[in-house]
Amino acid sequence: MKNKEQHAAFSEIIAERKQKQGTMNHKIIRLLIPILLTAVSTTTRAQIFQPVECEDTCTHIHGIDISHYQGEVFWENVGETKMTYCYIKATEGGDRIDARYENNLKVGHSYGIKVGSYHFYRPRTEQEVQLQNFTVQCKPSEQDLIPMIDIETTGGLDTEEFCDSLFKFLELVEHYYRQRPLLYTGANFYNKHLSGKIDRYLIMVAQYTEQEPVLNDERDITLWQYTGKGSLHGVRGYVDKSRFMGNHRLRELKFRHRKGEE
């Protein structure tokens, strides 16, 4: 009899514990359900509302420009996008070399992207020093596209002094590579300092609006950098995106190689 009572008491204890455990599990599930639903909802929204990029809605030829600011670029992913070309920062001024230039150039080329190199121009730095800095990095044999000169600052010079400095550098670049470089600048900067003065050159104009840029001298524009906050598979964070204007095509930027070049 005593064993039966002990067994009954023990069974009651087990049943009570199971009931408490079941209640506890139920409470945990109730707490987890909203969290799980939120996670699923967020993932679903992210999948449904992927940002629509310009290249997804038009037939223009698109490309990007990058530097060390983008960090590590996963070129195998970029190579699967609609980006056709990429300008890669090589140098700045007389002594700055972009830390990721060499790797970006080599790997980007290997994944089928047409690559070119650019130099950020510093008007107060001696032109020959800047040319040396750029040409040591930007080797003709490694280029698919003509070099690009990034022109964004006067360095505090007035327009006449600035243009005198810039044109001396452009002549040196043209003489070294035996072809004119592509020039990059902003629409406002162009209108203020360069209007009517660089008609010999192809230009890429930055203007972050929905409307295509129109310069105050109404000159022809080869490429339009339409955003500085583009997103692209293979690039963390923002990336500059551009596209060709009008009837311009990639072949216009093709680097003309010569025998014996390095």
N, C-alpha and C positions, 0 to 999 in steps of 0.2 A: 504493500500500500504506500509505504513511504517512498519507494522508488518511482511509483506512478505519479505521486505528487511532485517529486523533484523534476520528473520528466515534463510534466505539464507546465511547471513554473519556468523551466528552461525554454520550452516551446513558446511561451508567452513573451519571454525576453527577446528571443530570435524574431518573432513576429513584429514586436514593437520596434526593434532596430531596423527591420526591413521597411516598415512603414515610414520611419523617420528618414531613412536613406532615400526612399521614393519621393518623399516630400522635398528633400534637399535637391535631388536631381531635377524635379519639376521646377523648382525656383531657379536653378542654374539655367535650364533651358529657356525659361521665360526671360531671363536677363540676356541670353545670347541671341535670341531671335531678332530683336531690333538691330543688334550690331551686324549680324550676318546679312540681314535685309539691306542695311545701309551700304555694306561693302559690295553686294551684288548690284545694287542700284547704281552705285558710283562707277563700277566697272562697265555696266551696261551703257550708262550715259557716255562714258569715255569712248566706248566702241562706236556708239551711234553718232555722236557729235564730234567726230574728228574734224579739225579745222580744214576748210577747203582752201587750198593754195592756188595761186594764179596759174601755175603750170597744169593744174587739174582741169582747168576750164577753157584753155585756149590752145592754139597750135603754134605759138611762137617758140623760138629756140631759147631755152633758159639755161642759166648758169649761176654760179656762186663765186664769192671771193672769201678767203679765210686767212686767218693768222693764228698766232699762239693763243689768242683770246678764246678760240673755240675749244681749246684743249685737245685731247685725243680725238681724232676723226676716224670713224669706222668706215673706211673706204669701200669695203665689200658691200655695205648697205647703200652707201651713196651711189655706187655703180649700178644699183638696181632701180634708181629713181630716174626722173626725166631730166636730170641735170646733164647737159652736154659738155660744158666747159667749166673750168675753175681757174681763177687768178689767185695765186698764193703769195702772201707777203714774204719777200726775201729780206729786204733791208730798209733802214730808215736813217736819213742824215748821213753823217760821215763814218759812224762806227757801230751802229746797231744792226744786229743780225737776228732775224726771227728764229727763236729756239726750235720751232717745229718745221722750219722751211724744208730742210733736206729730206726729212721723212715724208712730209706731205707731198712733196714733188715726186719722189720715187714711188710711193705706194699709190698715190692718186693716178698716176700714169698707168700703173700696172692693172688697174681696174677699168680701163677704157675711157677715162675722162680726159678730154683735151686740156692740157695744163699750160699755164703761162705764169710769169713771175712779175711782181710789182715792187716798186720802190716808193717810199713815202718821202716826198721832197721837202727839205728844210732850206728855205731861201737864204738864211744867213750863214749857212755852212758852205765852204769852198766847193765849187762845182767839181773840180778834178778829184777831190777827196771823196765826194759822194759817188762819182762814177766808178772809182776804184772799188769802193765798198760794194756797189751793186754788181759790177761785172765779175768780181771774184766768186760771187754766189750764183748769179744768173748766167750759166754757161750755155752758149748757143745750142750745143748738141743735145741738151736736155729739155729744150723748149718745143712745144707744139704751137704756141701762140706768140705773137710779137710781145715785147715787154710793155708793161703799163706803168705810167708815172702817176702817182697819187698826189693831187694838188689840192690842198685844203686850207692852207694858211699862208699869209703874207709875211709871217715872222716879224710883224710890226713895221715893215717897210711900206712906203707909199706905193701906189699902183705902178708908177713908172719904174721905180727901183726894183720892185718885185718882178715885173715882167722882164726887165733887163737880166736879172739873176736867172729866172726860169728859162729864158730863151737860150742863154749860154749853155745851160745844162742840157736842154733838149738837143741842141746841135751836137754836143759831145756824145750823147746816147745814140743819135742817128748815125754819126760817123763810125762809132764802134761796132754797132750791130748791122750797119749798112741797110737799115730800114727804119722808117719812122715809128716811134712808139705810139701806143694807144694812150690817150690822156683821160684821167678820171677826175671829175670835180663835181661840186654841187651846183644846182641851178642858180641859186642866189649868188654864190661865189663867182660863177661865170659871168653873170649879168653885171656884177659890180667891178670885176677886175680884168676879165678876159674877153669880153664881147668884141667880136670882129677882129681878134688878134691871133687866133689859132686855127684859121680856116684850113690850113694845110694838113691838119691832123684829124684822125678819127677820134671820136670822144664817147666816153660813157658818162652820163649825167645822172646824178642822184637826186631824186625828188620823190618823197614818200607821200604821194597822193593817189587818188583813184584816176586822176586825169594824166594823160601822157604829158611830159614836159614840153613846153614851147619857150625857147630862149628869146631874149629881147631883140636879137639880131636875126631871128628866125632861121638860123643855120641848121643844117642837117645834123641829126643825132644818130649815132650808130647803135648805141646800147643805152638802155634805161635801167638804172638800179632803182627798183620800185619799192623796196622795203629793206629796213635794217633789222627787222624782227621776224624774219621768216623761220619756219620750222622745216626740218628735213630729217628723214630717217637716216641715222648714222652720225648726226651732229647733235651734241648736247647743247641746249640753250638756243639762243637766237643765231641766225646766220643771214648775211647780206645776200639778196637775190637780185638778179638782173635778167633782162631779155633783150633780144634784138628788136630794133624798130623798123617799121616799114618793110622794104624789100632787102634789107641788109642780111647777110648770111655769114656763117662761121668762116667760110673760106677767105673772107676779107682780113681776118686776123691771123691767118696761117703764117707761121714763121718760115721765111725763105732761107733754107739751109744751103751752105756752100761747102765745097770740098776743102778738107783740111781744117775745119773748125773744131774747136775743143768741145 
